[in-house]
Amino acid sequence: MNFLLPDVFASSELFDEWFNLDDNDRKPEVIEKLHKVLRPFLLRRLKSEVEANLPPKKETKLFIGLTPMQKEVCLSLSLYLVGSLVPVVELS
């Protein structure tokens, strides 16, 4: 909420104070208040409002190999994980 309303919610403590859900009797009231605050920031469209004649989505998958640094990290991690399993296998 700080990102959306920095003037209103300067800290998480203030947000927690406004929207405290510890009291179950006030829970519906708190949730309704939160919905009122968030409503202007939500973009919701009904199915009837969305264009129905759009072509189907095209999905293109590209294979891109790992960079040398990524390969090195992957190899190091694999060796570390295998090394951590060796004592478990020896105990069995």
MDTraj code that builds the backbone (N, CA, C; nanometers):
import mdtraj as md
import numpy as np

residues = "MET ASN PHE LEU LEU PRO ASP VAL PHE ALA SER SER GLU LEU PHE ASP GLU TRP PHE ASN LEU ASP ASP ASN ASP ARG LYS PRO GLU VAL ILE GLU LYS LEU HIS LYS VAL LEU ARG PRO PHE LEU LEU ARG ARG LEU LYS SER GLU VAL GLU ALA ASN LEU PRO PRO LYS LYS GLU THR LYS LEU PHE ILE GLY LEU THR PRO MET GLN LYS GLU VAL CYS LEU SER LEU SER LEU TYR LEU VAL GLY SER LEU VAL PRO VAL VAL GLU LEU SER".split()
xyz = np.array([
    [0.0813, -0.1181, 0.0000],
    [0.0000, 0.0000, 0.0000],
    [0.0869, 0.1262, 0.0000],
    [0.2051, 0.1150, 0.0539],
    [0.2958, 0.2295, 0.0548],
    [0.3267, 0.2723, -0.0878],
    [0.3374, 0.1763, -0.1788],
    [0.3650, 0.2055, -0.3184],
    [0.2479, 0.2791, -0.3824],
    [0.1246, 0.2372, -0.3492],
    [0.0056, 0.2977, -0.4081],
    [-0.0293, 0.4316, -0.3446],
    [-0.0200, 0.4384, -0.2122],
    [-0.0583, 0.5597, -0.1396],
    [0.0498, 0.5971, -0.0382],
    [0.1641, 0.6461, -0.0840],
    [0.2722, 0.6767, 0.0104],
    [0.2374, 0.7868, 0.1087],
    [0.1478, 0.8784, 0.0706],
    [0.1090, 0.9853, 0.1633],
    [0.0202, 0.9336, 0.2753],
    [-0.0595, 0.8315, 0.2445],
    [-0.1526, 0.7783, 0.3435],
    [-0.0857, 0.6712, 0.4295],
    [-0.0154, 0.5784, 0.3651],
    [0.0479, 0.4681, 0.4370],
    [0.1990, 0.4874, 0.4348],
    [0.2482, 0.5592, 0.5326],
    [0.3910, 0.5880, 0.5383],
    [0.4712, 0.4686, 0.5893],
    [0.4054, 0.3762, 0.6587],
    [0.4788, 0.2615, 0.7134],
    [0.3861, 0.1408, 0.7224],
    [0.4461, 0.0250, 0.7390],
    [0.3658, -0.0971, 0.7529],
    [0.2929, -0.0988, 0.8862],
    [0.3492, -0.0311, 0.9865],
    [0.2828, -0.0247, 1.1175],
    [0.1498, 0.0492, 1.1061],
    [0.1484, 0.1571, 1.0279],
    [0.0252, 0.2328, 1.0078],
    [-0.0785, 0.1485, 0.9349],
    [-0.0338, 0.0746, 0.8352],
    [-0.1246, -0.0149, 0.7628],
    [-0.1821, -0.1196, 0.8575],
    [-0.0955, -0.1798, 0.9400],
    [-0.1412, -0.2806, 1.0357],
    [-0.2411, -0.2220, 1.1349],
    [-0.2206, -0.0979, 1.1714],
    [-0.3114, -0.0313, 1.2643],
    [-0.4493, -0.0117, 1.1994],
    [-0.4506, 0.0287, 1.0735],
    [-0.5772, 0.0523, 1.0027],
    [-0.6531, -0.0770, 0.9761],
    [-0.5791, -0.1809, 0.9375],
    [-0.6414, -0.3046, 0.8909],
    [-0.6046, -0.4221, 0.9817],
    [-0.6210, -0.4053, 1.1101],
    [-0.5907, -0.5100, 1.2069],
    [-0.7019, -0.6147, 1.2028],
    [-0.6673, -0.7394, 1.1694],
    [-0.7660, -0.8470, 1.1589],
    [-0.7678, -0.9375, 1.2814],
    [-0.7068, -0.8948, 1.3908],
    [-0.7037, -0.9778, 1.5112],
    [-0.8419, -0.9905, 1.5752],
    [-0.9230, -0.8875, 1.5650],
    [-1.0567, -0.8880, 1.6243],
    [-1.1551, -0.9479, 1.5237],
    [-1.2012, -1.0703, 1.5486],
    [-1.2906, -1.1387, 1.4544],
    [-1.4252, -1.0689, 1.4391],
    [-1.4682, -0.9948, 1.5405],
    [-1.5961, -0.9248, 1.5311],
    [-1.5903, -0.8130, 1.4273],
    [-1.4747, -0.7515, 1.4107],
    [-1.4579, -0.6403, 1.3170],
    [-1.4079, -0.6854, 1.1800],
    [-1.3816, -0.8137, 1.1633],
    [-1.3205, -0.8638, 1.0400],
    [-1.3969, -0.8216, 0.9140],
    [-1.5286, -0.8421, 0.9064],
    [-1.6003, -0.8003, 0.7846],
    [-1.5893, -0.6500, 0.7588],
    [-1.5940, -0.5714, 0.8660],
    [-1.5828, -0.4261, 0.8527],
    [-1.4449, -0.3862, 0.8004],
    [-1.3414, -0.4506, 0.8518],
    [-1.2043, -0.4206, 0.8100],
    [-1.1838, -0.4601, 0.6644],
    [-1.2353, -0.5750, 0.6267],
    [-1.2212, -0.6218, 0.4883],
    [-1.2958, -0.5284, 0.3936],
    [-1.4126, -0.4833, 0.4338],
    [-1.4878, -0.3895, 0.3499],
    [-1.4119, -0.2574, 0.3339],
    [-1.3508, -0.2109, 0.4414],
    [-1.2716, -0.0874, 0.4357],
    [-1.1523, -0.1046, 0.3419],
    [-1.0862, -0.2204, 0.3495],
    [-0.9724, -0.2487, 0.2617],
    [-1.0168, -0.2532, 0.1163],
    [-1.1311, -0.3127, 0.0894],
    [-1.1838, -0.3171, -0.0478],
    [-1.2101, -0.1771, -0.1007],
    [-1.2634, -0.0890, -0.0161],
    [-1.2905, 0.0487, -0.0590],
    [-1.1616, 0.1221, -0.0956],
    [-1.0569, 0.0960, -0.0187],
    [-0.9291, 0.1619, -0.0467],
    [-0.8674, 0.1078, -0.1749],
    [-0.8779, -0.0226, -0.1971],
    [-0.8136, -0.0859, -0.3131],
    [-0.8925, -0.0728, -0.4431],
    [-1.0223, -0.0563, -0.4351],
    [-1.1080, -0.0567, -0.5545],
    [-1.0577, 0.0342, -0.6670],
    [-1.0132, 0.1568, -0.6409],
    [-0.9669, 0.2423, -0.7514],
    [-0.8413, 0.1898, -0.8218],
    [-0.7688, 0.1007, -0.7575],
    [-0.6429, 0.0518, -0.8148],
    [-0.6588, -0.0810, -0.8889],
    [-0.7750, -0.1416, -0.8820],
    [-0.7979, -0.2708, -0.9463],
    [-0.8584, -0.2511, -1.0844],
    [-0.8012, -0.3170, -1.1813],
    [-0.8538, -0.3119, -1.3179],
    [-0.9266, -0.4427, -1.3437],
    [-1.0582, -0.4353, -1.3423],
    [-1.1379, -0.5550, -1.3667],
    [-1.2282, -0.5298, -1.4857],
    [-1.2331, -0.6274, -1.5729],
    [-1.3238, -0.6171, -1.6869],
    [-1.4128, -0.7398, -1.6882],
    [-1.5329, -0.7197, -1.7317],
    [-1.6240, -0.8315, -1.7488],
    [-1.5928, -0.9009, -1.8808],
    [-1.6283, -1.0261, -1.8874],
    [-1.6041, -1.1012, -2.0098],
    [-1.6725, -1.0349, -2.1289],
    [-1.7881, -0.9752, -2.1056],
    [-1.8618, -0.9086, -2.2139],
    [-1.7905, -0.7825, -2.2635],
    [-1.7006, -0.7260, -2.1825],
    [-1.6294, -0.6051, -2.2210],
    [-1.5007, -0.6327, -2.2990],
    [-1.4620, -0.7571, -2.3053],
    [-1.3371, -0.7937, -2.3721],
    [-1.3670, -0.8328, -2.5165],
    [-1.2814, -0.7927, -2.6054],
    [-1.2991, -0.8228, -2.7484],
    [-1.3050, -0.9740, -2.7695],
    [-1.4106, -1.0191, -2.8353],
    [-1.4311, -1.1628, -2.8548],
    [-1.3645, -1.2143, -2.9822],
    [-1.3293, -1.1257, -3.0757],
    [-1.2781, -1.1694, -3.2051],
    [-1.1256, -1.1650, -3.2139],
    [-1.0589, -1.1677, -3.1027],
    [-0.9129, -1.1687, -3.1059],
    [-0.8628, -1.3031, -3.1564],
    [-0.7571, -1.3032, -3.2350],
    [-0.7024, -1.4322, -3.2790],
    [-0.6406, -1.5054, -3.1607],
    [-0.6264, -1.6372, -3.1702],
    [-0.5664, -1.7117, -3.0598],
    [-0.4225, -1.6657, -3.0347],
    [-0.3833, -1.6759, -2.9116],
    [-0.2496, -1.6322, -2.8730],
    [-0.1452, -1.7225, -2.9378],
    [-0.0399, -1.6619, -2.9915],
    [0.0710, -1.7384, -3.0482],
    [0.1796, -1.7494, -2.9437],
    [0.2304, -1.8675, -2.9277],
    [0.3365, -1.8892, -2.8306],
    [0.4584, -1.9429, -2.9030],
    [0.5699, -1.8760, -2.8867],
    [0.6945, -1.9178, -2.9503],
    [0.7932, -1.9561, -2.8416],
    [0.8451, -2.0759, -2.8487],
    [0.9430, -2.1212, -2.7508],
    [1.0804, -2.1208, -2.8154],
    [1.1724, -2.0529, -2.7510],
    [1.3096, -2.0457, -2.7984],
    [1.4003, -2.1158, -2.6990],
    [1.4891, -2.1998, -2.7480],
    [1.5887, -2.2604, -2.6612],
    [1.7138, -2.1745, -2.6673],
    [1.7539, -2.1296, -2.5542],
    [1.8751, -2.0495, -2.5451],
    [1.9648, -2.1183, -2.4441],
    [2.0820, -2.1561, -2.4876],
    [2.1743, -2.2267, -2.3998],
    [2.2231, -2.1404, -2.2842],
    [2.2825, -2.2068, -2.1870],
    [2.3370, -2.1361, -2.0715],
    [2.4645, -2.0618, -2.1090],
    [2.4868, -1.9520, -2.0427],
    [2.6122, -1.8796, -2.0608],
    [2.7220, -1.9576, -1.9882],
    [2.8472, -1.9323, -2.0200],
    [2.9546, -2.0027, -1.9487],
    [2.9461, -1.9861, -1.7960],
    [2.9093, -1.8679, -1.7510],
    [2.8974, -1.8462, -1.6064],
    [2.7830, -1.9284, -1.5478],
    [2.6696, -1.9355, -1.6183],
    [2.5564, -2.0155, -1.5715],
    [2.5935, -2.1639, -1.5668],
    [2.6684, -2.2104, -1.6678],
    [2.7134, -2.3502, -1.6684],
    [2.8023, -2.3792, -1.5482],
    [2.8912, -2.2851, -1.5173],
    [2.9826, -2.3021, -1.4045],
    [2.9059, -2.3088, -1.2717],
    [2.8096, -2.2193, -1.2555],
    [2.7290, -2.2186, -1.1336],
    [2.6483, -2.3476, -1.1231],
    [2.5907, -2.3909, -1.2322],
    [2.5107, -2.5135, -1.2337],
    [2.5968, -2.6347, -1.1981],
    [2.7151, -2.6422, -1.2551],
    [2.8059, -2.7523, -1.2260],
    [2.8498, -2.7496, -1.0795],
    [2.8847, -2.6324, -1.0288],
    [2.9273, -2.6192, -0.8897],
    [2.8156, -2.6605, -0.7948],
    [2.6942, -2.6168, -0.8231],
    [2.5803, -2.6515, -0.7393],
    [2.5539, -2.8017, -0.7440],
    [2.5618, -2.8601, -0.8618],
    [2.5402, -3.0043, -0.8756],
    [2.6441, -3.0826, -0.7969],
    [2.7705, -3.0435, -0.8090],
    [2.8763, -3.1127, -0.7350],
    [2.8578, -3.0970, -0.5845],
    [2.8161, -2.9792, -0.5404],
    [2.7916, -2.9551, -0.3979],
    [2.6788, -3.0450, -0.3484],
    [2.5687, -3.0507, -0.4251],
    [2.4549, -3.1325, -0.3832],
    [2.4879, -3.2805, -0.3822],
    [2.5618, -3.3269, -0.4813],
    [2.6014, -3.4678, -0.4841],
    [2.6938, -3.4976, -0.3675],
    [2.7861, -3.4029, -0.3378],
    [2.8766, -3.4213, -0.2264],
    [2.8041, -3.4258, -0.0928],
    [2.6943, -3.3524, -0.0789],
    [2.6194, -3.3549, 0.0462],
    [2.5390, -3.4819, 0.0602],
    [2.5110, -3.5512, -0.0513],
    [2.4360, -3.6767, -0.0451],
    [2.5254, -3.7975, -0.0186],
    [2.6539, -3.7872, -0.0475],
    [2.7454, -3.9004, -0.0324],
    [2.7456, -3.9555, 0.1096],
    [2.7564, -3.8721, 0.2147],
    [2.7542, -3.9284, 0.3511],
    [2.6224, -4.0012, 0.3822],
    [2.5114, -3.9560, 0.3274],
    [2.3831, -4.0218, 0.3508],
    [2.3831, -4.1592, 0.2860],
    [2.4369, -4.1691, 0.1663],
    [2.4404, -4.2972, 0.0947],
    [2.5338, -4.3943, 0.1672],
    [2.6469, -4.3481, 0.2204],
    [2.7423, -4.4337, 0.2891],
    [2.6836, -4.4901, 0.4175],
    [2.5960, -4.4152, 0.4859],
    [2.5361, -4.4606, 0.6102],
    [2.4318, -4.5680, 0.5872],
    [2.3738, -4.5719, 0.4689],
    [2.2652, -4.6669, 0.4403],
    [2.3137, -4.8070, 0.4232],
])
top = md.Topology()
chain = top.add_chain()
for i, resn in enumerate(residues, 1):
    res = top.add_residue(resn, chain, resSeq=i)
    for name in ("N", "CA", "C"):
        top.add_atom(name, md.element.get_by_symbol(name[0]), res)
traj = md.Trajectory(xyz[None], top)
